[in-house]
């Protein structure tokens, strides 16, 4: 017997059929029986109802499209993707994925943990923040209003935003939808912001370029669109989205932050993680802030995102003419495999691939969360994916959802290594600190995600980082970081301008961080470099971690470099460099795979675990286990 989860929906054929709707139908069937029916008649009706229920259950099982069902992996392609994602999840990925090919769902499954503290696994009914994928919903709302005669996309924003200044009055709704308006706005750090404050902040910010002359991705433009929706509809943005966008598409597990999360128990709400732990708790975020509304703030599931795509494709949300506007790019660009181009329609990238086929897609990233919806119409392929981890600002979801179309096409993708499973007692034998001949140390420890390894010392860091062709540059960056932090702690901020931190706000923030490092720890003594490695957004930055020694203790500090400029600093950072998840290959061998840089290394242990041989690239190094003091 197929058991549907409460409140979940499953299309049988093309008809959305929900468990609660199905049960209500049977209740009404029973209620509709005349009261005079009794005894054999009631038993006959009950048997008939049971047979109908059984046949519907079998139909849904055979159809393979039951969105309320447990995990589904079907066919060779489904198993290929599942095998890849299982291995990926062992090295840092966690999320939920749905893949449909030729109108059949071949994969629908969760990987990793929704809540690491409570050990709650991710299911396909787990809710995630979708980040900028919210723009597609906002764009659909605008087109719904146009279809209903409430506005035209050619309208200037001054029709609805009466206080728009002269330089922005002629900006059209079309330009906001296509990122060609040139608007930007202040960053509020995800604090609560009123509608008037958000609009005023954006409208008072100088334009980046003349409206319509260029293309530049703009979150602020979609905040203004949320305001347009309110003024044009007479409803709040969230109310309008629920009534006129979510419900027509059959989205029962989609909502907003905080008190406006979709109905259901807390166990269904994923927590967002980065390398330091929890980065976002959706239940604690403001449900009323206008910070990023229209551009973000939507929470959903992979099932609902699939329903959303189907609702768009089959005109359940907006008419065909409005959908054509959504998927028509504003600028003509050459065919490309790149996901980030100027080929943007309304809240959706509308791209032509080198083989002449099309890809309509959008993703999103928010503190610890990521999303992706990809529709390949000629290939009859849809991918919806949600993720709740970002390592060092890298959007980990790209290793999953962007690899899936390539796997389906038979193309090669970077493959995580195979591994075996060991008992906790067997894994514990690897834990400890191992010292290299040059003094650097490798520490194997149990992290919330699993067994991991980190480095202290550049000779150890480069073995885990694996970028030996850039070893000299990374070492020099580490030395420069040590000198910069030493000067700052001695009160010398003269070097900040040379590394891109000369603005007053940047200097103020750095001064606060230096004060925080030394708070309660006495006099500053020295700075030591823990290690420098490649990381950051898309693996393009150099991450340097230093240990700052004070008279009464120590603290750690991270500086992220883009060439010669500092792009980020953080007093909250790991005490180890190049930390990487590791998995067992045998009882005496571990393998590591960096999900950012795709570098792999192997750790081979002696029979007594007294030493480890590190094989990284073409390098080989032996480290001796540090014995605890007796």
Order of alpha helices (4+ residues) and beta strands (2+ residues): beta-beta-alpha-alpha-beta-alpha-beta-beta-beta-beta-beta-alpha-alpha-alpha-alpha-alpha-beta-beta-beta-beta-alpha-alpha-beta-beta-beta-beta-alpha-alpha-beta-beta-beta-alpha-alpha-alpha-beta-beta-beta-beta-beta-beta-beta-beta-beta
